[in-house]
Amino acid sequence: MKELPPWRRMLKGVNLFRGCYCMLEFKVMKSDEVETWLDLLDKAYPGFKAPREKMVSFLTDIIEKEKTQDLYGLYDNGTLVGGVRLLQFQMNCGGAIVPAGGIGLVAIDLLRRREGLAKVLLKKSIDYFNERGVHIAALYPFETSFYKKAGFGHGVQISQYKIKPGSFSNKGNKENLKEWRGSVENRRKLLQCYNAVLEKTNGMTERIDRNLDSVFKDGQHTIVYENENGTVEGYLTFSYRNEATFINSMDVKEMIYLTPQALNAFCSFFYSQKDQLERIIISSNDEYFRYLADDARNGDVAAFDSIYLETHVTADGLMYRVLDTKRFLHQLSSRNFGGLNGQLKLSINDSFLDENNGPVYASFTEGQIEVIEEGDARVELNMDISDFSSLIMGAVDMKGLLRLGLAEISDEAAADTVGRLFALDSKPVSMISY
């Protein structure tokens, strides 16, 4: 018989956190443990270049001041062997604003890797959120395969463009653009604009830096579109990137807009830099962003040995995981599922969380969802929790999952109808990092 890996041996037949021989504990870190935690982080993220003093202050503030964040450590016989940053915020899921969790800074001691401790850390993080009424979580993966096995599905993709300034349209009104400093009132107005975008954009979350410190960093510039009534309809923040002597590009860190007028003004602003700047470097979740430029080529002429022109590079970002399917669907009562009526049996395969593995029955009345104990659903949809998490967030559609063999439906004639249940206007957008 194949020998079980260490983490499975630890879990087999015992409650890991009640009397396990290895004496693992999962608990809130204390301020005097930050230096030890940083030693672990330095080895887990060796490319992370933030000054140590700054990180000590940042992590200590989370422990002592933050009400929506926690640092939890995993301890073996009292020794810190791993840890994680856990955040709580509101997120737009298909028009419904729901509580969501963020998982960051997952790290295991250098000498304790490949012992299954990261899986333990994830399971306890999921328990942390479920106990607080948070039934969906997101994270930035260090590799997607590990988290896919833990039930996280592909989510946000981001594309980086490097466009010549003169390729942007010049039809916007720049008269409404202003450069702002980080006064209290300016921050309030920009946060109000951000929250308005959150309300109407799938995947958007509350800002972690509610004071907008990341917008008004030293070395960055903030351009604001303010309409005639004094309402901020958009803003962008950027820094300059030196490419060579006297050759610079604009590196856009964040761009938010509520109206086409604001977006057109920003495009005209980019266009007006064509005599001074080499490229506008901007990352976007919008798959249609390239339509804003007459020529969106990024300058890499040898990327494809073909007749195709490279316009951008794309990277995977946030992955999502539904932590408790029934409870999460309850929280989507304000979301409209295609205005449809009927019942559906969702057979969710969750090998990582036994308690979340199994069927869920949902009834729909004019698009409003209700989770029921058991019904007379004529259609059954079967898929892994990772792919269901991607589906419910709109990162992938039903037809795509069926086409790729990642979902099965009991009645193929109902595929289009079920697809409309989960269809969203846009894929998830996210502008926070943690």
DRENDO-1510 file (C-alpha; in Angstrom, 1 decimal, always signed):
<recs>
REC; n; res; u; v; w
REC; 1; MET; +0.0; +0.0; +0.0 .
REC; 2; LYS; +1.3; +3.5; -0.9 .
REC; 3; GLU; +2.5; +5.3; +2.2 .
REC; 4; LEU; +0.4; +8.4; +3.1 .
REC; 5; PRO; +2.2; +11.8; +2.9 .
REC; 6; PRO; +3.0; +13.4; +6.3 .
REC; 7; TRP; +0.0; +15.8; +6.3 .
REC; 8; ARG; -2.4; +12.9; +5.7 .
REC; 9; ARG; -0.8; +10.8; +8.4 .
REC; 10; MET; -1.3; +13.8; +10.8 .
REC; 11; LEU; -4.9; +14.1; +9.8 .
REC; 12; LYS; -5.8; +10.4; +9.7 .
REC; 13; GLY; -7.9; +9.3; +12.6 .
REC; 14; VAL; -7.3; +12.4; +14.8 .
REC; 15; ASN; -8.6; +15.9; +15.2 .
REC; 16; LEU; -5.5; +17.8; +14.2 .
REC; 17; PHE; -6.2; +20.7; +16.6 .
REC; 18; ARG; -7.6; +18.7; +19.6 .
REC; 19; GLY; -5.0; +16.3; +20.9 .
REC; 20; CYS; -2.9; +15.6; +17.8 .
REC; 21; TYR; +0.6; +14.4; +18.7 .
REC; 22; CYS; +2.2; +17.2; +16.7 .
REC; 23; MET; +0.5; +19.8; +18.8 .
REC; 24; LEU; -0.3; +22.2; +16.0 .
REC; 25; GLU; -2.1; +25.4; +16.9 .
REC; 26; PHE; -3.6; +28.1; +14.7 .
REC; 27; LYS; -3.9; +31.4; +16.6 .
REC; 28; VAL; -3.5; +35.1; +16.2 .
REC; 29; MET; +0.0; +36.4; +16.2 .
REC; 30; LYS; +1.3; +38.8; +18.8 .
REC; 31; SER; +3.3; +42.0; +18.1 .
REC; 32; ASP; +6.5; +40.6; +19.6 .
REC; 33; GLU; +6.4; +37.7; +17.0 .
REC; 34; VAL; +6.6; +40.0; +14.0 .
REC; 35; GLU; +10.4; +39.7; +13.7 .
REC; 36; THR; +10.1; +35.9; +13.7 .
REC; 37; TRP; +7.4; +36.0; +11.2 .
REC; 38; LEU; +9.4; +38.3; +8.9 .
REC; 39; ASP; +12.3; +35.8; +9.0 .
REC; 40; LEU; +9.9; +33.2; +7.6 .
REC; 41; LEU; +8.6; +35.7; +5.0 .
REC; 42; ASP; +12.1; +36.6; +3.9 .
REC; 43; LYS; +12.7; +33.0; +2.9 .
REC; 44; ALA; +9.3; +32.4; +1.4 .
REC; 45; TYR; +9.4; +35.6; -0.7 .
REC; 46; PRO; +13.1; +36.3; -1.3 .
REC; 47; GLY; +12.3; +38.7; -4.1 .
REC; 48; PHE; +10.2; +40.9; -1.9 .
REC; 49; LYS; +12.3; +44.1; -1.5 .
REC; 50; ALA; +10.3; +46.2; +1.0 .
REC; 51; PRO; +12.6; +47.6; +3.8 .
REC; 52; ARG; +12.4; +45.5; +6.9 .
REC; 53; GLU; +11.6; +48.5; +9.2 .
REC; 54; LYS; +8.6; +49.3; +6.9 .
REC; 55; MET; +7.4; +45.7; +7.0 .
REC; 56; VAL; +7.7; +45.6; +10.8 .
REC; 57; SER; +5.5; +48.7; +11.1 .
REC; 58; PHE; +3.0; +47.4; +8.5 .
REC; 59; LEU; +2.6; +44.0; +10.2 .
REC; 60; THR; +2.4; +45.5; +13.7 .
REC; 61; ASP; -0.3; +47.8; +12.6 .
REC; 62; ILE; -2.3; +44.9; +11.3 .
REC; 63; ILE; -2.0; +43.2; +14.6 .
REC; 64; GLU; -2.7; +46.2; +16.8 .
REC; 65; LYS; -5.0; +48.5; +14.8 .
REC; 66; GLU; -6.8; +46.7; +11.9 .
REC; 67; LYS; -10.3; +45.5; +12.6 .
REC; 68; THR; -10.8; +43.7; +9.3 .
REC; 69; GLN; -7.4; +42.0; +9.0 .
REC; 70; ASP; -5.6; +39.4; +11.1 .
REC; 71; LEU; -2.2; +37.7; +11.1 .
REC; 72; TYR; -2.6; +34.0; +12.1 .
REC; 73; GLY; +0.3; +31.8; +12.9 .
REC; 74; LEU; +0.6; +28.0; +12.8 .
REC; 75; TYR; +2.6; +26.7; +15.8 .
REC; 76; ASP; +4.2; +23.3; +16.4 .
REC; 77; ASN; +4.8; +22.8; +20.1 .
REC; 78; GLY; +4.8; +26.6; +20.5 .
REC; 79; THR; +7.2; +27.3; +17.6 .
REC; 80; LEU; +6.0; +29.4; +14.7 .
REC; 81; VAL; +6.2; +27.2; +11.6 .
REC; 82; GLY; +3.9; +29.1; +9.2 .
REC; 83; GLY; +1.5; +31.9; +8.9 .
REC; 84; VAL; -1.1; +33.8; +6.9 .
REC; 85; ARG; -2.7; +37.2; +6.5 .
REC; 86; LEU; -6.5; +37.1; +6.5 .
REC; 87; LEU; -8.6; +40.0; +5.3 .
REC; 88; GLN; -12.4; +40.7; +5.2 .
REC; 89; PHE; -14.1; +43.1; +2.8 .
REC; 90; GLN; -17.2; +43.5; +0.7 .
REC; 91; MET; -17.1; +42.3; -2.9 .
REC; 92; ASN; -19.4; +42.6; -5.9 .
REC; 93; CYS; -20.5; +39.2; -7.1 .
REC; 94; GLY; -22.7; +39.6; -10.2 .
REC; 95; GLY; -24.4; +42.6; -8.7 .
REC; 96; ALA; -24.8; +41.3; -5.2 .
REC; 97; ILE; -22.5; +42.9; -2.6 .
REC; 98; VAL; -21.3; +40.0; -0.3 .
REC; 99; PRO; -18.8; +39.6; +2.4 .
REC; 100; ALA; -15.5; +38.1; +1.1 .
REC; 101; GLY; -12.2; +37.0; +2.4 .
REC; 102; GLY; -8.7; +37.6; +1.2 .
REC; 103; ILE; -5.8; +35.2; +1.9 .
REC; 104; GLY; -2.3; +36.5; +1.6 .
REC; 105; LEU; +1.3; +36.1; +2.8 .
REC; 106; VAL; +1.0; +32.3; +3.0 .
REC; 107; ALA; +4.4; +31.1; +4.2 .
REC; 108; ILE; +5.8; +28.0; +5.8 .
REC; 109; ASP; +9.2; +27.6; +7.6 .
REC; 110; LEU; +12.0; +26.7; +5.2 .
REC; 111; LEU; +12.7; +23.4; +7.0 .
REC; 112; ARG; +9.1; +22.4; +7.3 .
REC; 113; ARG; +8.0; +22.5; +3.7 .
REC; 114; ARG; +6.5; +19.5; +1.9 .
REC; 115; GLU; +4.9; +18.3; +5.2 .
REC; 116; GLY; +1.4; +19.4; +4.3 .
REC; 117; LEU; +1.4; +22.4; +6.6 .
REC; 118; ALA; +0.3; +24.8; +3.8 .
REC; 119; LYS; -2.9; +22.6; +3.4 .
REC; 120; VAL; -3.5; +22.8; +7.2 .
REC; 121; LEU; -3.0; +26.6; +7.0 .
REC; 122; LEU; -5.6; +26.8; +4.2 .
REC; 123; LYS; -8.1; +24.6; +6.0 .
REC; 124; LYS; -7.9; +26.7; +9.1 .
REC; 125; SER; -8.2; +29.9; +7.1 .
REC; 126; ILE; -11.4; +28.6; +5.5 .
REC; 127; ASP; -12.7; +27.7; +9.0 .
REC; 128; TYR; -11.8; +31.3; +10.1 .
REC; 129; PHE; -13.9; +32.8; +7.3 .
REC; 130; ASN; -16.9; +30.4; +7.6 .
REC; 131; GLU; -17.1; +31.1; +11.3 .
REC; 132; ARG; -17.5; +34.8; +10.5 .
REC; 133; GLY; -20.1; +34.4; +7.9 .
REC; 134; VAL; -17.7; +34.8; +5.0 .
REC; 135; HIS; -18.3; +32.1; +2.4 .
REC; 136; ILE; -16.1; +33.1; -0.5 .
REC; 137; ALA; -12.4; +33.8; -0.5 .
REC; 138; ALA; -9.8; +35.0; -3.0 .
REC; 139; LEU; -6.0; +34.9; -3.2 .
REC; 140; TYR; -3.1; +35.6; -5.4 .
REC; 141; PRO; -1.4; +32.2; -6.1 .
REC; 142; PHE; +2.3; +31.5; -6.0 .
REC; 143; GLU; +1.3; +28.7; -8.5 .
REC; 144; THR; -2.1; +27.9; -9.7 .
REC; 145; SER; -1.9; +24.1; -9.5 .
REC; 146; PHE; -1.5; +23.9; -5.7 .
REC; 147; TYR; -4.5; +26.1; -5.1 .
REC; 148; LYS; -6.6; +24.4; -7.8 .
REC; 149; LYS; -6.2; +21.2; -5.9 .
REC; 150; ALA; -7.4; +23.1; -2.8 .
REC; 151; GLY; -10.6; +24.1; -4.7 .
REC; 152; PHE; -9.7; +27.6; -5.9 .
REC; 153; GLY; -10.7; +28.4; -9.4 .
REC; 154; HIS; -9.2; +30.6; -12.0 .
REC; 155; GLY; -10.5; +34.2; -11.8 .
REC; 156; VAL; -9.1; +37.6; -12.7 .
REC; 157; GLN; -6.8; +37.9; -15.6 .
REC; 158; ILE; -4.9; +41.1; -16.3 .
REC; 159; SER; -3.3; +42.3; -19.5 .
REC; 160; GLN; -0.5; +44.8; -19.7 .
REC; 161; TYR; -0.4; +47.1; -22.7 .
REC; 162; LYS; +2.5; +49.3; -23.9 .
REC; 163; ILE; +0.9; +51.7; -26.4 .
REC; 164; LYS; +2.3; +54.6; -28.2 .
REC; 165; PRO; +0.6; +57.8; -26.9 .
REC; 166; GLY; -0.4; +59.0; -30.4 .
REC; 167; SER; -2.4; +55.8; -30.9 .
REC; 168; PHE; -5.0; +56.8; -28.4 .
REC; 169; SER; -8.1; +58.8; -29.6 .
REC; 170; ASN; -8.1; +62.5; -29.0 .
REC; 171; LYS; -11.8; +63.2; -28.8 .
REC; 172; GLY; -12.2; +63.8; -25.0 .
REC; 173; ASN; -12.5; +67.0; -23.1 .
REC; 174; LYS; -9.3; +67.7; -21.1 .
REC; 175; GLU; -10.8; +70.8; -19.5 .
REC; 176; ASN; -12.3; +68.7; -16.8 .
REC; 177; LEU; -9.0; +67.1; -15.9 .
REC; 178; LYS; -7.1; +68.3; -12.8 .
REC; 179; GLU; -4.0; +67.1; -11.0 .
REC; 180; TRP; -4.8; +66.6; -7.3 .
REC; 181; ARG; -2.8; +66.3; -4.1 .
REC; 182; GLY; -3.8; +64.0; -1.3 .
REC; 183; SER; -5.9; +66.3; +0.8 .
REC; 184; VAL; -8.5; +64.9; +3.1 .
REC; 185; GLU; -11.3; +66.2; +0.9 .
REC; 186; ASN; -9.7; +64.9; -2.3 .
REC; 187; ARG; -9.3; +61.5; -0.8 .
REC; 188; ARG; -12.9; +61.5; +0.2 .
REC; 189; LYS; -14.1; +62.3; -3.3 .
REC; 190; LEU; -11.8; +59.7; -4.9 .
REC; 191; LEU; -13.0; +57.0; -2.5 .
REC; 192; GLN; -16.6; +58.0; -3.3 .
REC; 193; CYS; -15.8; +57.5; -7.0 .
REC; 194; TYR; -14.1; +54.1; -6.4 .
REC; 195; ASN; -17.1; +52.9; -4.3 .
REC; 196; ALA; -19.5; +53.9; -7.1 .
REC; 197; VAL; -17.5; +51.8; -9.5 .
REC; 198; LEU; -17.6; +48.9; -6.9 .
REC; 199; GLU; -21.4; +49.0; -6.9 .
REC; 200; LYS; -21.6; +48.4; -10.6 .
REC; 201; THR; -18.6; +46.2; -11.4 .
REC; 202; ASN; -18.4; +42.5; -11.0 .
REC; 203; GLY; -15.5; +41.3; -8.9 .
REC; 204; MET; -14.6; +44.8; -7.4 .
REC; 205; THR; -13.9; +44.9; -3.7 .
REC; 206; GLU; -13.6; +47.5; -1.0 .
REC; 207; ARG; -10.3; +49.2; -0.9 .
REC; 208; ILE; -7.9; +47.9; +1.7 .
REC; 209; ASP; -6.1; +51.3; +1.9 .
REC; 210; ARG; -9.3; +53.3; +2.7 .
REC; 211; ASN; -7.1; +56.4; +3.0 .
REC; 212; LEU; -5.9; +55.9; -0.6 .
REC; 213; ASP; -2.3; +55.9; +0.4 .
REC; 214; SER; -1.4; +53.8; -2.7 .
REC; 215; VAL; -2.9; +56.5; -4.9 .
REC; 216; PHE; -1.0; +59.4; -3.4 .
REC; 217; LYS; +2.4; +57.7; -3.0 .
REC; 218; ASP; +5.5; +59.8; -3.3 .
REC; 219; GLY; +6.7; +59.9; -6.9 .
REC; 220; GLN; +3.2; +59.3; -8.3 .
REC; 221; HIS; +0.8; +61.8; -9.9 .
REC; 222; THR; -3.0; +61.7; -9.8 .
REC; 223; ILE; -5.2; +63.1; -12.6 .
REC; 224; VAL; -8.9; +63.5; -11.8 .
REC; 225; TYR; -11.9; +64.0; -14.1 .
REC; 226; GLU; -14.4; +66.2; -12.3 .
REC; 227; ASN; -17.7; +67.1; -14.0 .
REC; 228; GLU; -19.4; +70.4; -14.0 .
REC; 229; ASN; -21.3; +69.6; -10.8 .
REC; 230; GLY; -18.0; +68.8; -8.9 .
REC; 231; THR; -18.5; +65.0; -9.0 .
REC; 232; VAL; -15.5; +62.9; -9.6 .
REC; 233; GLU; -16.2; +60.6; -12.5 .
REC; 234; GLY; -12.8; +59.0; -12.8 .
REC; 235; TYR; -9.1; +59.2; -11.8 .
REC; 236; LEU; -5.8; +57.8; -12.7 .
REC; 237; THR; -2.5; +57.6; -11.0 .
REC; 238; PHE; +0.9; +57.1; -12.6 .
REC; 239; SER; +4.6; +57.4; -12.3 .
REC; 240; TYR; +7.3; +57.8; -14.9 .
REC; 241; ARG; +9.5; +54.9; -16.1 .
REC; 242; ASN; +12.9; +55.7; -17.5 .
REC; 243; GLU; +13.6; +53.6; -20.6 .
REC; 244; ALA; +17.0; +55.2; -21.5 .
REC; 245; THR; +18.6; +58.7; -21.4 .
REC; 246; PHE; +15.8; +61.2; -22.1 .
REC; 247; ILE; +13.4; +58.4; -23.1 .
REC; 248; ASN; +10.6; +57.9; -20.6 .
REC; 249; SER; +7.2; +56.1; -20.5 .
REC; 250; MET; +4.2; +56.6; -18.4 .
REC; 251; ASP; +3.4; +53.7; -16.0 .
REC; 252; VAL; -0.3; +53.9; -15.1 .
REC; 253; LYS; -0.8; +52.3; -11.6 .
REC; 254; GLU; -4.6; +52.6; -11.4 .
REC; 255; MET; -7.4; +54.0; -13.6 .
REC; 256; ILE; -11.0; +54.2; -12.5 .
REC; 257; TYR; -13.8; +55.7; -14.5 .
REC; 258; LEU; -17.6; +55.9; -14.2 .
REC; 259; THR; -18.5; +57.5; -17.6 .
REC; 260; PRO; -17.3; +57.3; -21.2 .
REC; 261; GLN; -16.6; +61.1; -20.9 .
REC; 262; ALA; -14.0; +60.5; -18.2 .
REC; 263; LEU; -12.4; +57.6; -20.2 .
REC; 264; ASN; -12.3; +59.8; -23.4 .
REC; 265; ALA; -10.6; +62.6; -21.4 .
REC; 266; PHE; -8.0; +60.2; -20.1 .
REC; 267; CYS; -7.4; +58.9; -23.7 .
REC; 268; SER; -6.9; +62.5; -24.8 .
REC; 269; PHE; -4.5; +63.1; -21.9 .
REC; 270; PHE; -2.5; +60.1; -23.1 .
REC; 271; TYR; -2.5; +61.3; -26.7 .
REC; 272; SER; -1.2; +64.7; -25.6 .
REC; 273; GLN; +2.0; +63.1; -24.2 .
REC; 274; LYS; +3.1; +61.8; -27.6 .
REC; 275; ASP; +5.9; +64.3; -28.1 .
REC; 276; GLN; +7.4; +63.6; -24.6 .
REC; 277; LEU; +6.8; +59.9; -23.8 .
REC; 278; GLU; +7.6; +56.6; -25.6 .
REC; 279; ARG; +4.8; +54.4; -24.3 .
REC; 280; ILE; +1.8; +54.4; -22.1 .
REC; 281; ILE; +2.1; +51.3; -19.9 .
REC; 282; ILE; -1.2; +50.3; -18.4 .
REC; 283; SER; -2.7; +47.1; -17.0 .
REC; 284; SER; -6.4; +46.3; -17.5 .
REC; 285; ASN; -8.9; +43.6; -16.7 .
REC; 286; ASP; -11.0; +44.8; -19.7 .
REC; 287; GLU; -10.6; +42.3; -22.6 .
REC; 288; TYR; -11.8; +45.1; -24.9 .
REC; 289; PHE; -9.2; +47.7; -23.8 .
REC; 290; ARG; -7.3; +47.4; -27.1 .
REC; 291; TYR; -10.2; +49.0; -28.9 .
REC; 292; LEU; -9.2; +52.3; -27.4 .
REC; 293; ALA; -6.1; +52.5; -29.5 .
REC; 294; ASP; -5.7; +52.7; -33.3 .
REC; 295; ASP; -2.5; +50.7; -33.0 .
REC; 296; ALA; -2.2; +48.7; -29.7 .
REC; 297; ARG; +1.1; +46.9; -30.6 .
REC; 298; ASN; +3.4; +46.7; -27.6 .
REC; 299; GLY; +6.7; +47.0; -29.6 .
REC; 300; ASP; +7.7; +43.3; -29.3 .
REC; 301; VAL; +8.0; +42.3; -33.0 .
REC; 302; ALA; +9.4; +38.9; -32.5 .
REC; 303; ALA; +7.0; +37.5; -29.9 .
REC; 304; PHE; +5.2; +35.3; -32.5 .
REC; 305; ASP; +6.8; +34.0; -35.5 .
REC; 306; SER; +3.7; +34.6; -37.5 .
REC; 307; ILE; +1.6; +37.3; -39.1 .
REC; 308; TYR; +0.0; +38.1; -35.7 .
REC; 309; LEU; +0.9; +41.3; -33.9 .
REC; 310; GLU; +1.5; +41.3; -30.2 .
REC; 311; THR; -0.6; +43.8; -28.4 .
REC; 312; HIS; -0.3; +42.8; -24.8 .
REC; 313; VAL; +0.8; +40.1; -22.3 .
REC; 314; THR; -1.7; +38.5; -20.0 .
REC; 315; ALA; -1.2; +37.1; -16.5 .
REC; 316; ASP; -3.4; +35.2; -14.1 .
REC; 317; GLY; -4.3; +37.1; -10.9 .
REC; 318; LEU; -6.9; +36.4; -8.2 .
REC; 319; MET; -8.3; +32.9; -7.8 .
REC; 320; TYR; -11.7; +32.4; -6.1 .
REC; 321; ARG; -13.1; +29.7; -3.8 .
REC; 322; VAL; -16.6; +29.2; -2.6 .
REC; 323; LEU; -16.1; +28.0; +1.0 .
REC; 324; ASP; -19.7; +26.9; +1.8 .
REC; 325; THR; -21.9; +26.5; -1.3 .
REC; 326; LYS; -25.3; +26.6; +0.4 .
REC; 327; ARG; -24.5; +29.5; +2.7 .
REC; 328; PHE; -22.9; +31.5; -0.1 .
REC; 329; LEU; -25.8; +31.0; -2.5 .
REC; 330; HIS; -28.0; +32.3; +0.4 .
REC; 331; GLN; -26.0; +35.5; +0.3 .
REC; 332; LEU; -26.7; +36.0; -3.4 .
REC; 333; SER; -30.4; +36.7; -2.8 .
REC; 334; SER; -30.1; +40.1; -4.4 .
REC; 335; ARG; -28.4; +38.8; -7.6 .
REC; 336; ASN; -30.6; +38.2; -10.6 .
REC; 337; PHE; -30.0; +34.8; -12.2 .
REC; 338; GLY; -31.1; +35.6; -15.7 .
REC; 339; GLY; -34.7; +36.3; -14.7 .
REC; 340; LEU; -35.5; +32.6; -15.0 .
REC; 341; ASN; -37.7; +30.1; -13.2 .
REC; 342; GLY; -37.1; +26.5; -12.3 .
REC; 343; GLN; -35.0; +24.2; -10.1 .
REC; 344; LEU; -31.4; +23.0; -10.4 .
REC; 345; LYS; -29.4; +20.3; -8.7 .
REC; 346; LEU; -25.8; +21.3; -8.3 .
REC; 347; SER; -23.6; +18.3; -7.6 .
REC; 348; ILE; -20.4; +19.9; -6.3 .
REC; 349; ASN; -17.2; +17.8; -6.0 .
REC; 350; ASP; -15.1; +19.2; -3.2 .
REC; 351; SER; -12.3; +16.8; -2.3 .
REC; 352; PHE; -10.6; +19.3; -0.1 .
REC; 353; LEU; -13.5; +20.1; +2.2 .
REC; 354; ASP; -15.7; +17.1; +2.9 .
REC; 355; GLU; -18.4; +19.2; +4.6 .
REC; 356; ASN; -18.8; +21.1; +1.3 .
REC; 357; ASN; -18.9; +18.0; -0.9 .
REC; 358; GLY; -22.2; +17.0; -2.3 .
REC; 359; PRO; -25.5; +18.2; -3.9 .
REC; 360; VAL; -27.1; +21.5; -3.4 .
REC; 361; TYR; -30.7; +22.2; -4.6 .
REC; 362; ALA; -31.6; +25.7; -5.9 .
REC; 363; SER; -34.9; +27.1; -6.8 .
REC; 364; PHE; -35.2; +30.2; -9.1 .
REC; 365; THR; -38.2; +32.5; -9.2 .
REC; 366; GLU; -37.9; +35.3; -11.8 .
REC; 367; GLY; -34.1; +35.1; -11.3 .
REC; 368; GLN; -34.1; +35.1; -7.5 .
REC; 369; ILE; -32.4; +32.2; -5.9 .
REC; 370; GLU; -33.5; +30.1; -2.9 .
REC; 371; VAL; -31.5; +27.2; -1.6 .
REC; 372; ILE; -33.9; +24.3; -0.7 .
REC; 373; GLU; -33.4; +21.0; +1.1 .
REC; 374; GLU; -34.4; +18.9; -1.8 .
REC; 375; GLY; -36.6; +19.4; -4.8 .
REC; 376; ASP; -37.8; +17.9; -8.0 .
REC; 377; ALA; -35.1; +19.4; -10.2 .
REC; 378; ARG; -35.0; +17.8; -13.7 .
REC; 379; VAL; -31.6; +19.1; -14.5 .
REC; 380; GLU; -28.4; +18.2; -12.7 .
REC; 381; LEU; -25.1; +20.1; -13.1 .
REC; 382; ASN; -21.9; +18.4; -12.0 .
REC; 383; MET; -18.5; +20.0; -11.6 .
REC; 384; ASP; -15.6; +20.6; -9.3 .
REC; 385; ILE; -15.8; +23.3; -6.7 .
REC; 386; SER; -12.9; +25.1; -8.3 .
REC; 387; ASP; -14.8; +25.5; -11.6 .
REC; 388; PHE; -18.0; +26.3; -9.9 .
REC; 389; SER; -16.2; +29.1; -8.1 .
REC; 390; SER; -15.0; +30.5; -11.4 .
REC; 391; LEU; -18.5; +30.1; -12.9 .
REC; 392; ILE; -20.3; +31.9; -10.1 .
REC; 393; MET; -17.8; +34.8; -10.4 .
REC; 394; GLY; -18.3; +35.1; -14.1 .
REC; 395; ALA; -14.7; +34.2; -14.9 .
REC; 396; VAL; -15.9; +31.5; -17.2 .
REC; 397; ASP; -19.3; +30.7; -18.8 .
REC; 398; MET; -21.3; +27.6; -18.8 .
REC; 399; LYS; -20.7; +26.8; -22.4 .
REC; 400; GLY; -17.0; +27.0; -21.9 .
REC; 401; LEU; -17.0; +24.6; -19.0 .
REC; 402; LEU; -19.2; +22.1; -21.0 .
REC; 403; ARG; -17.1; +22.4; -24.1 .
REC; 404; LEU; -13.9; +21.7; -22.2 .
REC; 405; GLY; -15.4; +18.8; -20.3 .
REC; 406; LEU; -15.1; +20.5; -17.0 .
REC; 407; ALA; -18.8; +20.3; -16.3 .
REC; 408; GLU; -21.5; +17.7; -17.0 .
REC; 409; ILE; -25.2; +18.4; -17.4 .
REC; 410; SER; -27.9; +15.7; -17.3 .
REC; 411; ASP; -30.0; +17.3; -20.1 .
REC; 412; GLU; -28.0; +18.8; -22.9 .
REC; 413; ALA; -31.1; +20.5; -24.2 .
REC; 414; ALA; -31.1; +22.6; -21.1 .
REC; 415; ALA; -27.5; +23.8; -21.4 .
REC; 416; ASP; -28.4; +27.2; -22.9 .
REC; 417; THR; -31.0; +27.9; -20.2 .
REC; 418; VAL; -28.6; +26.9; -17.4 .
REC; 419; GLY; -25.9; +29.0; -19.1 .
REC; 420; ARG; -28.2; +32.1; -18.9 .
REC; 421; LEU; -28.7; +31.4; -15.2 .
REC; 422; PHE; -25.0; +32.1; -14.5 .
REC; 423; ALA; -24.3; +34.6; -17.3 .
REC; 424; LEU; -22.8; +37.9; -16.3 .
REC; 425; ASP; -22.1; +41.1; -18.3 .
REC; 426; SER; -18.4; +41.1; -17.5 .
REC; 427; LYS; -15.6; +39.0; -16.1 .
REC; 428; PRO; -14.4; +39.9; -12.6 .
REC; 429; VAL; -12.4; +43.0; -12.1 .
REC; 430; SER; -10.0; +43.6; -9.2 .
REC; 431; MET; -7.7; +46.4; -8.3 .
REC; 432; ILE; -6.5; +45.4; -4.9 .
REC; 433; SER; -3.5; +43.4; -3.9 .
REC; 434; TYR; -2.5; +41.8; -0.6 .
</recs>
